[in-house]
């Protein structure tokens, strides 16, 4: 599950900015909170998905912790923090300040930059570790994380024989369902 809409997603993603401003904004994202809309999104998801998971693992970032808590309104489901579920750390290349990209395009650029600089292998190793740990639970689990991390988990499932992506919704508070093979 992707966390609900949060304060770091508020703003004009089409506004042009240079790499210095983009990098300046990133540290504040670690402390981003759910917006009122994000809280409503997660509450709706909790009603829809109630009873479909027996354990919750979440990113250590506040928006994921809060999303996990709203998915567990009665507090009866065990919840644990997994540092591997945090945002994928991408480093943007330094470019001349005259190059202005939208915030959205900076994300796309840094994602592809990390792939071409062998960050892809690190991302896939982390995805493998997450999926193997979830699989070892032998019960339905809910992973609450961030869009790029969820997409890396989907890519892992797509590439791995026996794994199946049942549904993929990466919008805020969207739930992606992946079936894993029985561990033998």
N, C-alpha and C positions, 0 to 999 in steps of 0.2 A: 504494500500500500504506500502511496505517496502521501506525505503530510498534507494537511489542508492549506489553503491559501494563506500566505504569511506576509509580514511587513516588508521582507526583501523583494517580494514580487510586485509591490505596489509602485507604480510609476510608469513612465513612458519608455517602453522597451524599444521604441523606434527612434528615440532621441539619439543624435550622433554624439559620440565622445571619443577621446583618444585613450590609448592604453594606460596612461598614468591615472586618469580618473577611474577607469574600470578597476584597476588594481587597488586604488584607494578605497573603493566601496566594498570590496570583498571581505575584509575582516569583520565588518559590522554584521555580515550575514550569519555568522556563527551564533549571534544572539537574537536573531529575528524571531518574533512571536507570531502566533496565529492571529489573523484578523478576525473580526466578527463573522465575516463571510466564511473564513476557514473553519471556525468553530461549528458553524451551521453545517458545512459540508461534511465534516467528520461525524457529527451527530447523526446526520442522515445515513452515512455509510454504516455507522454502528447498528442502526436499526435493520438495515438491509442484510448485513453480514453476521448478525448475532447468531451464535450457536454453531458457526462453521469453523471455528478454530479453538484450540485448547491452551494455547500459549502465545505470548506476544514478545517479540524481540524488536528493539527500536534503536535508532541512532541516538547518540548522546546529545544532540542539539535540541534546544528547547521546543522548537516547533514539532519535532518528531515525538518527543516525550509527551507533550500535551496531546498530540493526535492519538498516541497509544492509550493515554489515560481516558480520552473520550470514547475510544473503542471498547473500553472496559468500564462502563459506567457503574457497575456494582462492585468493582474491585476484586472479583472472585477469580479472575484468570491470572496465573503467574506472569509477571513481566520482568524482563531483563534488558539491560543496556548492552549492546554490541558495538564497540568502537568501529568495527569494520563496516557498519551500516551508515557511517557519516558521509557527508558530501565527498565526491571525488575531487581531490585537489588538483586543479589544472593550473599550470603556469602559462601566462600569456607572454608571447615573445615581445620584446621591445621593438616598437616600430616608430618611424618618424611621426612627430606629433601632427603633421598635416594629414595623416591617415585617420579618418574619422569613421567609426563604425557604430551601428546601433548596438545597444546592450545585448539584444538577442544575437546579433551577428558575432559579437565578441565571444559569447558562449560557444557558438558553433565553431568559430575559429580556434579557441583554446582546446575544445574537445578533439578536433582533428589534429591539431598541433601535438597533443599528448599521444595520439595514436602513432603519428609518424616519428615521434621521438622515443619510441619503444615503451611509452607509458601504457600502451594497450596490454602488454604482457602482465604488468603489475596489476592492472584493473581486472584482468581475467583470473589471475591467481587469487585475488581477493574474492571475486565472485565465486570461484570454486570452493574456497574455504567457507564462505557463507552458506552456499547451497549444501555442501556436505554436512555442515553442522545442523542445518534445518532438517535435512533428511535423517540424521541420526536420532531425532526426537521421536520418530515413528508415530507421530500424531500431527494433525493439521496445525500449522503455526501461521501467525501473521507477522510479517516483517514490515516495520514502518521505517521508511527511509526517504530518499530524495530522488528526483527524476533521473539523473544520470546514473546513479547507482542501480536503480530499478531497471533501467534500460540495459545496463551491463549484465544484470542477472538474467534478463530475458535473452540476451545474446548467448550467454553461457548455456541456458536451457535449450535454445535453438540448435546450438552446435553439438550438444551432448546426446549421444544415442540413448533412447529410452525416456528422455524427458519430453514433456509436452506442455506448450503454452496454451491454456484453455481460453483465457481472455487477457487482453492487454489494454488497460486504461491507465494512462500516465498523467491525466489531468490531476489538479489538486484533489486529494481525498479519493482518488481513483484506486481501484483494487485490481491488480494483475494476478491471475490465478495460474500457477504452474504445478503440474503433477510430476512428481519424481518417481523413478522406478523403485520397487522394493529393494532395499539393500540386502544383499545376500552374504 
